[in-house]
Amino acid sequence: TTYDVLVGISKIIAPIVPFISEEIYTNLTNEYSVHTSDFPKYNSKLIDKKLEKQMDLVRDLISSGRYVREEAKIKVRQPLNSALLSKNNEKIIEDLTDLIKEELNVKDILFVDNLSEYMNLTVKPNFKEVGKIFGKNINVFASKLLELSTEDINKLQNNETITMNIDNTDYEVDSTMIDIRISSKEGFNVGTINNEFIVLNTTLDDKLIEEGIARETISKIQNLRKTNDFNVVDRIKVYYEADSEFERALNNNIEFIKNETLALEFIKDSNIDETFDINDHRVKLKVEKVIK
């Protein structure tokens, strides 16, 4: 019931917000104090292992994808064409792809059979671990690692072992004995966390670039609205001065920008003082409230 939930929450938050939780608890229960009550017990029947697995995976992929964007120096408002994920995860998170698209600002999620097609994997010995094992045959071990199949590399990444024959001796090779270096193929950037990969298609066409400009423009206009203390429902006019490339992006996304900023019209004006950097374009902007 709602009552039970609120009482339970007041107990949980008590160590963090003692006074608020105390007021909530005592008003609800008429008991002495939340700080002398028993901590709530969880109901194991309400734990959804499948959902936890889904969300753990989605959280990891989003975290890795954001890091990829940061490493590639791509602004968060710049949309990307797609994110590529392992086909093995499709049934697990297929109903949560919209969340991934929103958080990573990508147009599409593609599940592919072989992510290695979009990256380069180089496997080298972990010399600290295997130097004593292989001794004079360490170079032979290193050479054999370069010949590993994608299947064998995947096994090692999943903490499985593979058998390798060196100087007529079979060795069980595991992930602690190797160092896997990952690099992206041109046009893609790859991230990994907990042996899960995400590959972002970082190739930007004109349409994506222009949408990125449009989204940055919306952000700047919204800040100007706030600075001018406009009401959230106020309609505005936007005055601007910019280069032809910015103007093309503006015109191609004009309705989107108008709807997001409540702008009725955009007017070119050469007498504007404030200049903004919008995706490497110097743009002058000014907003004016429309008086009805």
C-alpha positions as CSV (number, residue, x, y, z in Angstrom):
1,T,0.0,0.0,0.0
2,T,1.0,3.7,-0.3
3,Y,1.2,3.9,3.5
4,D,3.6,1.0,3.7
5,V,5.8,2.5,0.9
6,L,6.0,5.9,2.6
7,V,6.8,4.4,6.0
8,G,9.5,2.2,4.4
9,I,11.0,5.2,2.5
10,S,11.1,7.3,5.7
11,K,13.2,4.6,7.3
12,I,15.5,4.2,4.4
13,I,16.2,8.0,4.1
14,A,16.5,8.5,7.9
15,P,20.3,8.4,8.0
16,I,20.6,11.0,5.2
17,V,17.7,13.4,6.0
18,P,17.0,12.7,9.7
19,F,14.6,15.6,10.4
20,I,12.4,15.2,7.3
21,S,12.2,11.5,7.7
22,E,11.3,11.9,11.4
23,E,8.4,14.2,10.5
24,I,7.1,11.9,7.8
25,Y,7.3,8.8,10.0
26,T,5.8,10.2,13.2
27,N,2.9,11.9,11.3
28,L,2.1,8.6,9.5
29,T,2.5,6.2,12.4
30,N,2.1,8.2,15.6
31,E,5.1,6.2,16.9
32,Y,8.0,7.6,18.9
33,S,10.8,8.0,16.3
34,V,11.9,6.6,13.0
35,H,15.4,6.3,14.5
36,T,14.3,3.7,17.0
37,S,12.3,1.7,14.5
38,D,13.4,-1.5,12.7
39,F,15.0,-1.0,9.3
40,P,12.6,-2.3,6.6
41,K,13.0,-5.9,5.3
42,Y,13.0,-6.5,1.6
43,N,10.6,-8.9,-0.1
44,S,12.6,-11.3,-2.2
45,K,9.6,-12.2,-4.3
46,L,9.6,-8.6,-5.7
47,I,13.1,-8.9,-7.0
48,D,13.1,-9.1,-10.8
49,K,16.4,-10.7,-11.8
50,K,15.7,-10.4,-15.5
51,L,15.0,-6.7,-15.2
52,E,18.2,-6.2,-13.1
53,K,20.2,-7.9,-15.8
54,Q,18.6,-5.8,-18.5
55,M,19.3,-2.5,-16.6
56,D,22.8,-3.4,-15.6
57,L,23.6,-4.1,-19.3
58,V,21.9,-1.0,-20.6
59,R,23.6,1.2,-17.9
60,D,27.0,-0.3,-18.9
61,L,26.5,0.3,-22.6
62,I,25.3,3.9,-22.1
63,S,28.2,4.6,-19.8
64,S,30.7,3.2,-22.3
65,G,28.9,5.0,-25.2
66,R,29.2,8.4,-23.4
67,Y,32.9,7.8,-22.8
68,V,33.3,7.0,-26.5
69,R,31.6,10.3,-27.4
70,E,33.9,12.1,-25.0
71,E,37.0,10.5,-26.3
72,A,36.0,11.3,-29.9
73,K,35.3,14.9,-28.8
74,I,31.7,14.8,-30.1
75,K,29.3,17.1,-28.3
76,V,26.4,15.5,-26.6
77,R,23.9,17.5,-28.7
78,Q,25.4,16.3,-31.9
79,P,23.3,13.4,-33.1
80,L,25.0,10.3,-34.5
81,N,23.7,7.9,-37.1
82,S,23.8,4.6,-35.1
83,A,25.2,2.6,-32.3
84,L,26.2,-1.0,-33.0
85,L,25.6,-3.7,-30.3
86,S,26.2,-7.5,-30.2
87,K,23.4,-9.6,-31.6
88,N,23.7,-11.8,-28.5
89,N,22.1,-8.9,-26.5
90,E,19.2,-8.2,-28.8
91,K,16.6,-10.4,-26.9
92,I,17.8,-9.1,-23.6
93,I,17.5,-5.3,-24.3
94,E,15.4,-5.0,-27.4
95,D,12.6,-3.3,-25.5
96,L,15.0,-0.7,-24.1
97,T,16.7,0.5,-27.3
98,D,14.7,3.8,-27.2
99,L,16.4,4.5,-23.8
100,I,19.8,3.9,-25.3
101,K,19.1,6.1,-28.3
102,E,17.9,8.9,-26.1
103,E,20.8,8.8,-23.7
104,L,23.5,8.5,-26.4
105,N,21.7,10.8,-29.0
106,V,21.8,8.2,-31.8
107,K,19.3,7.7,-34.5
108,D,19.3,3.9,-34.5
109,I,20.4,0.8,-32.6
110,L,21.8,-2.0,-34.8
111,F,22.4,-5.5,-33.5
112,V,25.2,-7.2,-35.5
113,D,26.6,-10.7,-35.5
114,N,30.3,-9.7,-35.5
115,L,31.3,-6.5,-33.9
116,S,35.0,-7.2,-34.7
117,E,34.3,-6.2,-38.3
118,Y,34.2,-2.6,-37.0
119,M,37.4,-2.8,-34.8
120,N,40.9,-3.9,-34.8
121,L,42.0,-6.3,-32.1
122,T,45.7,-6.8,-31.2
123,V,46.6,-9.5,-28.7
124,K,50.0,-9.3,-27.0
125,P,51.5,-11.2,-24.1
126,N,51.1,-9.9,-20.5
127,F,54.8,-10.2,-20.0
128,K,54.5,-9.8,-16.2
129,E,52.4,-12.9,-16.0
130,V,53.8,-15.2,-18.7
131,G,57.6,-14.4,-18.7
132,K,58.4,-17.2,-16.3
133,I,55.9,-19.6,-17.9
134,F,57.3,-19.4,-21.4
135,G,60.9,-18.3,-20.9
136,K,62.8,-18.4,-24.2
137,N,59.6,-19.3,-26.0
138,I,57.9,-16.0,-25.1
139,N,58.4,-14.7,-28.7
140,V,56.8,-17.9,-30.1
141,F,53.8,-17.3,-27.7
142,A,53.6,-13.6,-28.9
143,S,53.6,-14.8,-32.6
144,K,50.8,-17.3,-32.0
145,L,48.7,-14.6,-30.3
146,L,48.8,-12.6,-33.5
147,E,47.3,-15.5,-35.3
148,L,44.3,-16.1,-32.9
149,S,40.9,-16.3,-34.5
150,T,38.1,-13.9,-33.5
151,E,36.4,-16.9,-31.8
152,D,39.4,-17.5,-29.6
153,I,39.7,-13.9,-28.7
154,N,36.1,-13.8,-27.7
155,K,36.6,-16.8,-25.5
156,L,39.5,-15.1,-23.7
157,Q,37.5,-11.9,-23.3
158,N,34.7,-14.0,-21.7
159,N,37.1,-15.4,-19.2
160,E,37.3,-18.8,-20.9
161,T,40.5,-20.6,-21.7
162,I,42.0,-21.8,-25.0
163,T,44.7,-24.5,-25.5
164,M,47.9,-23.4,-27.3
165,N,50.8,-25.8,-28.3
166,I,54.2,-24.2,-27.9
167,D,57.4,-26.2,-28.3
168,N,55.4,-29.5,-28.2
169,T,53.8,-28.5,-24.9
170,D,50.1,-27.7,-24.4
171,Y,49.3,-24.6,-22.4
172,E,46.0,-23.4,-21.0
173,V,45.9,-19.7,-21.9
174,D,43.5,-17.4,-20.0
175,S,42.7,-13.7,-20.0
176,T,45.3,-13.0,-17.3
177,M,48.1,-14.1,-19.7
178,I,47.3,-11.6,-22.5
179,D,46.8,-7.9,-23.2
180,I,44.1,-7.1,-25.7
181,R,44.4,-3.7,-27.4
182,I,41.3,-2.4,-29.2
183,S,41.3,0.2,-31.9
184,S,38.5,1.4,-34.1
185,K,38.2,1.2,-37.9
186,E,37.8,4.5,-39.8
187,G,34.4,6.1,-39.2
188,F,33.7,4.2,-36.0
189,N,34.7,4.5,-32.3
190,V,34.5,1.6,-29.9
191,G,34.0,1.3,-26.2
192,T,34.0,-1.7,-23.9
193,I,33.0,-2.4,-20.3
194,N,32.6,-5.7,-18.5
195,N,33.4,-7.5,-21.8
196,E,30.5,-5.8,-23.5
197,F,31.2,-3.7,-26.6
198,I,29.5,-0.7,-28.1
199,V,30.5,0.8,-31.5
200,L,29.4,4.3,-32.4
201,N,29.2,5.2,-36.1
202,T,30.9,8.6,-35.8
203,T,30.7,9.5,-39.5
204,L,28.8,12.8,-39.8
205,D,26.9,13.6,-43.0
206,D,25.5,17.1,-43.8
207,K,22.1,16.3,-42.3
208,L,23.5,15.2,-39.0
209,I,25.9,18.2,-38.8
210,E,23.1,20.6,-39.5
211,E,20.9,19.0,-36.8
212,G,23.8,19.3,-34.4
213,I,24.0,23.0,-35.2
214,A,20.2,23.3,-34.7
215,R,20.3,21.7,-31.3
216,E,23.2,23.9,-30.1
217,T,21.2,26.9,-31.4
218,I,18.2,25.9,-29.4
219,S,20.3,25.6,-26.3
220,K,21.7,29.1,-26.8
221,I,18.3,30.6,-27.5
222,Q,16.9,28.9,-24.4
223,N,19.7,30.4,-22.3
224,L,18.9,33.8,-23.7
225,R,15.3,33.4,-22.8
226,K,16.3,32.6,-19.3
227,T,18.7,35.5,-19.1
228,N,16.0,37.9,-20.2
229,D,13.6,36.4,-17.6
230,F,11.0,35.5,-20.2
231,N,8.0,33.4,-19.2
232,V,8.1,29.8,-20.4
233,V,5.0,30.5,-22.6
234,D,6.3,33.8,-24.1
235,R,6.6,33.9,-27.9
236,I,9.7,35.5,-29.2
237,K,11.5,36.9,-32.3
238,V,15.1,35.9,-32.9
239,Y,17.6,38.2,-34.5
240,Y,20.8,36.7,-35.9
241,E,23.9,37.3,-38.0
242,A,25.9,34.3,-39.2
243,D,27.8,32.6,-42.1
244,S,26.1,30.8,-45.0
245,E,26.7,27.3,-43.6
246,F,24.9,28.2,-40.3
247,E,22.1,29.9,-42.2
248,R,21.6,26.7,-44.3
249,A,21.4,24.6,-41.1
250,L,18.9,27.1,-39.7
251,N,16.7,27.1,-42.7
252,N,16.7,23.3,-43.0
253,N,15.7,22.9,-39.4
254,I,13.6,26.1,-38.9
255,E,10.4,24.5,-37.8
256,F,12.1,22.3,-35.2
257,I,14.0,25.3,-33.8
258,K,10.8,27.4,-33.7
259,N,8.8,24.7,-31.9
260,E,11.5,24.2,-29.3
261,T,12.1,27.9,-28.6
262,L,8.6,29.3,-29.2
263,A,10.1,31.6,-31.8
264,L,7.7,33.1,-34.3
265,E,10.3,34.3,-36.8
266,F,14.1,34.6,-37.4
267,I,15.3,38.0,-38.7
268,K,18.7,38.8,-40.1
269,D,20.3,41.8,-38.3
270,S,23.8,43.2,-38.5
271,N,23.5,45.3,-35.3
272,I,23.8,42.6,-32.6
273,D,26.4,42.7,-29.9
274,E,26.5,39.3,-28.3
275,T,28.4,36.5,-30.2
276,F,28.2,32.8,-29.6
277,D,30.3,29.9,-30.7
278,I,27.9,27.3,-32.1
279,N,29.8,24.3,-33.3
280,D,32.7,26.4,-34.5
281,H,30.4,29.0,-36.2
282,R,30.5,32.6,-34.8
283,V,26.9,33.5,-34.5
284,K,25.3,36.7,-33.2
285,L,22.0,36.2,-31.5
286,K,19.4,38.4,-29.8
287,V,15.9,37.6,-28.6
288,E,12.8,39.8,-28.2
289,K,9.5,39.0,-26.5
290,V,6.5,39.3,-28.8
291,I,3.9,41.6,-27.1
292,K,0.4,40.6,-27.9
